[in-house]
């Protein structure tokens, strides 16, 4: 006689489904954290690449950096200047953590909705004179570019300049954006990049000091 195969009972099936659901609930947060960590690494790589590009730019332009813009709201911006010399492409405008970054509809909007920005006063306007390498004091302690977002805009709208002083209600400025597990990826003028945690002691005790934001102040 051919042996009959034993089928799962309803209780056994429910037990199996419960185990699967438990495993999924354990693994999904870990996978999400791993994905966010990968985004942060890709973002940091972007910033380091900007450091390489600026080193090439200053070598080609007698030590001068790009101006932040050419007057009040005048196009093009620093990002356009780098793009024009074909040292960066549009993929470097976007942080990996912002899969749905809003770059607007007009072609020029992507240059000022870029996901990274310098702080006000770091890069000079073309009308007031450009920043030069020799003018920067202690470059390893000076912010060059940071993760940025536009004030009072959507969750994934960047901005090409950050207010030196907290001005969250002014849409003409952006703010540093701690989008990587409460950390702001930061490029310094000597080319190294770090993550600044907004819950850390540096952010609370030293963030607003001119020695980090102002290239003309020695530490």
C-alpha positions as CSV (number, residue, x, y, z in Angstrom):
1,X,0.0,0.0,0.0
2,X,1.3,3.4,-1.0
3,X,2.0,5.5,2.1
4,X,0.0,8.7,2.4
5,X,1.7,12.0,2.8
6,X,0.9,13.9,6.0
7,X,-0.4,17.4,5.3
8,X,0.2,20.4,7.4
9,X,-2.4,21.1,10.0
10,X,-3.8,24.6,10.3
11,X,-1.9,25.1,13.6
12,X,1.4,24.0,12.1
13,X,0.9,26.4,9.2
14,X,0.1,29.3,11.5
15,X,3.3,28.5,13.5
16,X,5.4,28.6,10.3
17,X,3.8,31.8,9.2
18,X,4.4,33.4,12.6
19,X,8.1,32.4,12.5
20,X,8.5,33.9,9.0
21,X,6.8,37.1,10.1
22,X,9.1,37.3,13.2
23,X,12.2,36.8,11.0
24,X,11.0,39.5,8.6
25,X,10.4,41.9,11.5
26,X,13.9,41.3,12.7
27,X,15.7,41.5,9.3
28,X,13.9,44.5,7.8
29,X,15.2,47.1,10.2
30,X,18.7,45.7,9.8
31,X,18.4,45.8,6.0
32,X,17.1,49.4,6.3
33,X,20.0,50.4,8.5
34,X,22.5,48.8,6.1
35,X,20.9,50.6,3.2
36,X,21.1,54.0,5.0
37,X,24.7,53.3,5.9
38,X,25.5,52.6,2.2
39,X,23.8,55.9,1.3
40,X,26.0,57.8,3.8
41,X,29.1,56.2,2.3
42,X,28.1,57.1,-1.2
43,X,27.4,60.7,-0.1
44,X,30.8,60.9,1.6
45,X,32.4,59.7,-1.6
46,X,30.6,62.4,-3.5
47,X,31.9,65.1,-1.2
48,X,35.5,63.7,-1.4
49,X,35.2,63.8,-5.2
50,X,34.2,67.5,-4.9
51,X,37.4,68.0,-3.0
52,X,39.4,66.4,-5.8
53,X,37.5,68.6,-8.4
54,X,38.2,71.8,-6.5
55,X,41.9,70.9,-6.3
56,X,41.9,70.6,-10.1
57,X,39.9,73.8,-10.4
58,X,42.3,75.9,-8.2
59,X,45.3,74.4,-10.1
60,X,43.8,75.6,-13.4
61,X,42.6,79.0,-12.1
62,X,45.7,80.3,-10.4
63,X,44.6,79.2,-6.9
64,X,41.1,80.7,-7.1
65,X,38.0,78.9,-6.1
66,X,34.6,79.4,-7.8
67,X,32.5,82.3,-6.8
68,X,29.3,81.3,-5.0
69,X,27.4,83.3,-7.6
70,X,27.6,86.4,-9.8
71,X,25.4,88.8,-7.8
72,X,22.2,88.7,-5.9
73,X,20.5,85.5,-7.2
74,X,22.4,85.7,-10.4
75,X,22.9,82.6,-12.4
76,X,25.3,80.7,-12.7
77,X,26.3,79.4,-9.3
78,X,29.4,77.6,-8.1
79,X,27.9,74.2,-9.1
80,X,27.5,75.5,-12.7
81,X,31.1,76.7,-12.8
82,X,32.3,73.2,-11.9
83,X,29.9,71.6,-14.3
84,X,31.1,73.9,-17.1
85,X,34.6,72.7,-16.9
86,X,33.3,69.1,-17.2
87,X,34.8,68.0,-13.9
88,X,31.4,66.9,-12.4
89,X,28.2,65.5,-13.8
90,X,24.6,65.6,-12.6
91,X,25.0,62.4,-10.6
92,X,27.1,64.3,-8.1
93,X,24.4,66.9,-7.5
94,X,22.3,64.3,-5.6
95,X,22.8,62.7,-2.3
96,X,22.1,58.9,-2.4
97,X,19.8,59.2,0.6
98,X,17.5,61.5,-1.4
99,X,16.2,59.1,-4.0
100,X,13.4,61.5,-4.9
101,X,15.4,64.7,-4.8
102,X,13.4,67.6,-6.4
103,X,15.6,69.4,-9.0
104,X,12.7,71.4,-10.5
105,X,11.7,71.6,-14.1
106,X,13.9,74.2,-15.6
107,X,17.4,73.2,-16.7
108,X,19.1,75.7,-14.5
109,X,17.2,74.7,-11.3
110,X,19.4,71.6,-10.8
111,X,22.4,73.9,-10.2
112,X,20.9,75.7,-7.3
113,X,18.9,72.8,-5.9
114,X,22.1,70.8,-5.5
115,X,22.1,68.7,-2.3
116,X,25.4,70.1,-1.0
117,X,26.4,73.7,-0.2
118,X,29.0,76.0,1.3
119,X,28.2,78.3,4.2
120,X,27.6,82.0,3.5
121,X,30.8,83.9,3.2
122,X,33.0,81.0,2.4
123,X,33.0,81.4,-1.4
124,X,32.8,85.1,-2.4
125,X,30.5,86.6,-4.9
126,X,32.2,87.4,-8.3
127,X,31.4,91.1,-7.7
128,X,33.4,91.2,-4.4
129,X,36.4,89.0,-5.3
130,X,37.0,85.3,-5.3
131,X,38.4,83.1,-2.6
132,X,42.0,82.0,-3.1
133,X,43.8,79.0,-1.6
134,X,46.5,81.1,0.0
135,X,43.8,83.1,1.9
136,X,42.5,80.1,3.8
137,X,43.8,79.7,7.3
138,X,44.0,76.2,8.8
139,X,42.1,74.5,5.9
140,X,41.7,71.3,7.9
141,X,39.4,73.1,10.2
142,X,37.3,75.0,7.7
143,X,34.0,73.8,6.2
144,X,33.9,73.7,2.4
145,X,30.7,71.9,1.6
146,X,28.0,70.3,3.7
147,X,24.8,68.3,3.2
148,X,22.2,71.0,2.7
149,X,18.4,71.5,2.2
150,X,16.4,74.6,1.3
151,X,14.5,76.3,4.1
152,X,10.7,75.9,4.1
153,X,10.8,73.6,1.1
154,X,10.1,69.9,0.5
155,X,11.9,67.1,2.3
156,X,14.3,66.5,-0.6
157,X,15.0,70.0,-2.0
158,X,18.6,71.0,-1.7
159,X,20.1,74.6,-1.9
160,X,23.4,75.9,-3.2
161,X,24.2,78.1,-0.1
162,X,23.7,77.8,3.6
163,X,23.0,80.7,5.9
164,X,25.9,81.4,8.3
165,X,23.4,82.3,10.9
166,X,20.2,80.3,11.6
167,X,17.6,81.8,9.4
168,X,15.0,79.0,8.8
169,X,12.3,81.2,7.6
170,X,14.2,82.7,4.6
171,X,13.8,80.7,1.5
172,X,16.8,82.4,-0.1
173,X,19.0,80.3,2.2
174,X,19.5,76.7,3.0
175,X,20.5,74.9,6.2
176,X,22.8,72.0,7.0
177,X,20.8,68.8,6.8
178,X,21.5,65.9,9.2
179,X,20.0,63.3,6.8
180,X,22.4,60.5,7.7
181,X,21.2,59.1,11.0
182,X,21.4,62.6,12.6
183,X,24.7,63.3,10.9
184,X,25.8,66.0,8.4
185,X,28.4,64.8,5.9
186,X,31.0,67.6,5.6
187,X,33.9,68.3,3.3
188,X,36.8,70.4,4.7
189,X,39.1,72.6,2.8
190,X,42.1,70.2,3.0
191,X,40.0,67.6,1.2
192,X,39.1,65.2,4.1
193,X,35.4,64.5,4.8
194,X,33.7,63.6,8.1
195,X,30.2,63.1,9.5
196,X,29.2,65.7,12.1
197,X,26.6,64.2,14.5
198,X,24.1,66.8,15.6
199,X,23.8,65.0,18.9
200,X,27.5,65.2,19.5
201,X,29.5,67.6,21.6
202,X,31.2,69.3,18.6
203,X,27.8,70.3,17.2
204,X,26.6,71.8,20.5
205,X,29.8,73.5,21.7
206,X,31.8,74.4,18.5
207,X,29.5,74.4,15.5
208,X,28.8,78.1,15.4
209,X,32.3,79.3,16.0
210,X,33.9,81.4,13.2
211,X,37.0,79.3,13.3
212,X,35.1,76.6,11.4
213,X,32.8,78.7,9.2
214,X,35.1,81.6,8.3
215,X,38.2,80.8,6.1
216,X,39.9,84.0,7.2
217,X,40.0,83.2,10.9
218,X,42.8,81.1,12.3
219,X,42.0,78.5,14.9
